[in-house]
Amino acid sequence: MAAIGVIGGTGHLGKAIARRLAMAGHQVAIGSRTSDKARVVAEELASDLGAPLPFGANADVARDKDILIVTVPFSAQAATLADIAPHIGEAIVVDTTVPLVPPKVMRVQLPAAGSAAATAASILGESVRLVSAFHNVAAHILVTDAKVDCDVLVFSDDIEARNLVIGLVGDMNMRGVSGGSLANSAAAEALTSILIYMNKTYGADGAGIRFTGLTKAPPIPE
């Protein structure tokens, strides 16, 4: 099982991901801007799961992990990545950032770099094994034991890292689907605004995306 740090783990998505991964048996630590904030969520999850979860400030949690999952708002992405960058080491970094710009969150507004994933790559540099995922998952459903009726698109130029994260998604009782290179992350990021719009327009409670006709695992070489 992997040692995983959830950076920004006190938010809705971070807490939900941490809970599912801990339930699957992974060693999960909760990070936040301050250790005190992380403690609150770690203790809440520990009470729910019946086992303690380590916690700390984001930079401390980033040290000596196999995987770091960054779950912060777009407005905090750059500062958070810069904060943990010196401590990443050889860890795979999974960036979940969606470039939502309030108040018009139902309108696609991709950043100048082309996507939040591209922004992350420019901050972390080429040496970091960067994956982009979890853009279109309803956190309020994910944090429960309910079935999450959607696929999780996973993007990376590092095929091994991409497949590892697809495996993590499976551990969380969902289906991970390879979306190809990191550049393709822009499509999933944009879809989040569309899903928010559809939730409001159709009165849905966490609309998601499911791909049909996928009958076999993708080939490793590309």
BELRAVEN-V118507 format. One line per field, one symbol per residue. ss: DSSP state (H for helix, E for strand, - for the rest). A space follows every 10 residues. Layout:
BEGIN
ss: ???
END
This chain:
BEGIN
ss: --EEEEE--- -HHHHHHHHH HHH---EEEE EE--HHHHHH HHHHHHHHH- ---EEEEHHH H-----EEEE ---HHHHHHH HHHHH----- -EEEE----- ---------- -----HHHHH HHHH----EE EEE-----HH HH-------- EEEEE---HH HHHHHHHHHH H---EEEEEE -HHHHHHHHH HHHHHHHHHH HH-------- ---------- --
END
